[in-house]
Amino acid sequence: MNLWITIILMGAVTYGLRLSLIALLGRFDVPPLVTRGLRFVPPAVLSAIILPELVEPAGKLNLSLGNVRVLAGLLAMLVAWRTRNVLLTVGAGMVGLWILQSLLR
Protein backbone atom coordinates (compact mmCIF):
# COMPACT_ATOMS: atom_id res chain seq x y z
CA MET A 1 0.00 0.00 0.00
CA ASN A 2 2.88 2.37 0.77
CA LEU A 3 4.20 1.91 -2.76
CA TRP A 4 0.91 3.01 -4.32
CA ILE A 5 0.65 6.01 -2.01
CA THR A 6 4.20 7.02 -2.95
CA ILE A 7 3.48 6.63 -6.67
CA ILE A 8 0.28 8.67 -6.47
CA LEU A 9 1.90 11.42 -4.39
CA MET A 10 4.92 11.68 -6.68
CA GLY A 11 2.62 11.84 -9.69
CA ALA A 12 0.66 14.66 -8.04
CA VAL A 13 3.88 16.54 -7.19
CA THR A 14 5.17 16.17 -10.76
CA TYR A 15 1.85 17.30 -12.21
CA GLY A 16 1.72 20.27 -9.84
CA LEU A 17 5.24 21.39 -10.72
CA ARG A 18 4.58 21.23 -14.44
CA LEU A 19 1.21 22.94 -14.14
CA SER A 20 2.66 25.74 -12.03
CA LEU A 21 5.37 26.46 -14.61
CA ILE A 22 2.84 26.51 -17.43
CA ALA A 23 0.57 28.83 -15.46
CA LEU A 24 3.44 31.17 -14.52
CA LEU A 25 4.90 31.34 -18.02
CA GLY A 26 1.46 32.20 -19.37
CA ARG A 27 1.28 35.30 -17.15
CA PHE A 28 4.74 36.74 -17.70
CA ASP A 29 6.76 37.67 -20.74
CA VAL A 30 9.71 35.36 -20.98
CA PRO A 31 12.94 37.19 -21.83
CA PRO A 32 14.37 36.34 -25.27
CA LEU A 33 17.57 34.99 -23.71
CA VAL A 34 15.58 32.45 -21.66
CA THR A 35 13.51 31.48 -24.69
CA ARG A 36 16.66 30.86 -26.75
CA GLY A 37 18.18 28.86 -23.90
CA LEU A 38 15.08 26.69 -23.47
CA ARG A 39 15.39 25.54 -27.09
CA PHE A 40 18.54 23.63 -26.10
CA VAL A 41 17.00 21.73 -23.18
CA PRO A 42 15.55 18.75 -25.13
CA PRO A 43 18.76 17.95 -27.05
CA ALA A 44 20.83 18.35 -23.87
CA VAL A 45 18.61 15.99 -21.90
CA LEU A 46 18.50 13.46 -24.72
CA SER A 47 22.29 13.57 -25.04
CA ALA A 48 22.72 13.11 -21.30
CA ILE A 49 20.55 10.00 -21.42
CA ILE A 50 21.97 8.43 -24.59
CA LEU A 51 25.72 9.15 -24.42
CA PRO A 52 26.47 7.04 -21.30
CA GLU A 53 24.62 4.11 -22.87
CA LEU A 54 26.76 4.40 -26.00
CA VAL A 55 30.20 4.72 -24.44
CA GLU A 56 29.72 2.60 -21.28
CA PRO A 57 27.75 -0.46 -22.38
CA ALA A 58 29.15 -2.71 -19.63
CA GLY A 59 29.77 -0.02 -17.03
CA LYS A 60 33.29 0.65 -18.32
CA LEU A 61 34.34 3.29 -20.84
CA ASN A 62 34.66 1.68 -24.28
CA LEU A 63 35.36 3.97 -27.24
CA SER A 64 36.82 1.24 -29.47
CA LEU A 65 35.45 0.23 -32.84
CA GLY A 66 34.50 -3.09 -31.23
CA ASN A 67 31.74 -1.26 -29.35
CA VAL A 68 28.75 -1.67 -31.66
CA ARG A 69 26.81 1.00 -29.80
CA VAL A 70 29.40 3.64 -30.68
CA LEU A 71 29.25 2.59 -34.34
CA ALA A 72 25.44 2.71 -34.36
CA GLY A 73 25.60 6.11 -32.65
CA LEU A 74 27.97 7.38 -35.33
CA LEU A 75 25.58 6.11 -38.00
CA ALA A 76 22.67 7.88 -36.29
CA MET A 77 24.72 11.09 -36.07
CA LEU A 78 25.43 10.91 -39.80
CA VAL A 79 21.76 10.35 -40.63
CA ALA A 80 20.75 13.23 -38.32
CA TRP A 81 23.28 15.55 -39.92
CA ARG A 82 22.21 14.69 -43.46
CA THR A 83 18.43 14.46 -43.02
CA ARG A 84 17.52 16.42 -39.85
CA ASN A 85 14.70 13.90 -39.40
CA VAL A 86 14.35 12.59 -35.85
CA LEU A 87 12.38 9.45 -36.70
CA LEU A 88 14.75 8.49 -39.50
CA THR A 89 17.71 9.10 -37.18
CA VAL A 90 16.32 6.88 -34.42
CA GLY A 91 15.32 4.21 -36.93
CA ALA A 92 18.72 4.19 -38.62
CA GLY A 93 20.49 3.98 -35.25
CA MET A 94 18.32 1.08 -34.10
CA VAL A 95 18.59 -0.86 -37.35
CA GLY A 96 22.33 -0.18 -37.47
CA LEU A 97 22.71 -1.49 -33.92
CA TRP A 98 20.72 -4.64 -34.67
CA ILE A 99 22.71 -5.36 -37.82
CA LEU A 100 26.05 -4.69 -36.14
CA GLN A 101 25.12 -6.87 -33.17
CA SER A 102 24.16 -9.76 -35.45
CA LEU A 103 27.34 -9.44 -37.53
CA LEU A 104 29.91 -8.84 -34.79
CA ARG A 105 28.66 -11.11 -32.01
Contacts in CASP RR format, 6 or more apart in sequence:
PFRMAT RR
TARGET T0000
AUTHOR 0000-0000-0000
METHOD contacts of the structure
MODEL  1
MNLWITIILMGAVTYGLRLSLIALLGRFDVPPLVTRGLRFVPPAVLSAII
LPELVEPAGKLNLSLGNVRVLAGLLAMLVAWRTRNVLLTVGAGMVGLWIL
QSLLR
30 38 0 8 1.000
53 69 0 8 1.000
54 67 0 8 1.000
54 69 0 8 1.000
54 70 0 8 1.000
54 72 0 8 1.000
54 73 0 8 1.000
55 61 0 8 1.000
55 62 0 8 1.000
55 63 0 8 1.000
55 67 0 8 1.000
55 69 0 8 1.000
55 70 0 8 1.000
56 62 0 8 1.000
57 67 0 8 1.000
57 69 0 8 1.000
62 70 0 8 1.000
63 70 0 8 1.000
64 70 0 8 1.000
65 71 0 8 1.000
66 104 0 8 1.000
68 97 0 8 1.000
68 100 0 8 1.000
68 101 0 8 1.000
68 104 0 8 1.000
68 105 0 8 1.000
69 97 0 8 1.000
71 96 0 8 1.000
71 100 0 8 1.000
72 93 0 8 1.000
72 94 0 8 1.000
72 96 0 8 1.000
72 97 0 8 1.000
72 100 0 8 1.000
73 93 0 8 1.000
73 97 0 8 1.000
75 92 0 8 1.000
75 93 0 8 1.000
75 96 0 8 1.000
76 89 0 8 1.000
76 90 0 8 1.000
76 91 0 8 1.000
76 92 0 8 1.000
76 93 0 8 1.000
79 85 0 8 1.000
79 88 0 8 1.000
79 89 0 8 1.000
79 92 0 8 1.000
79 93 0 8 1.000
80 86 0 8 1.000
80 89 0 8 1.000
83 89 0 8 1.000
END
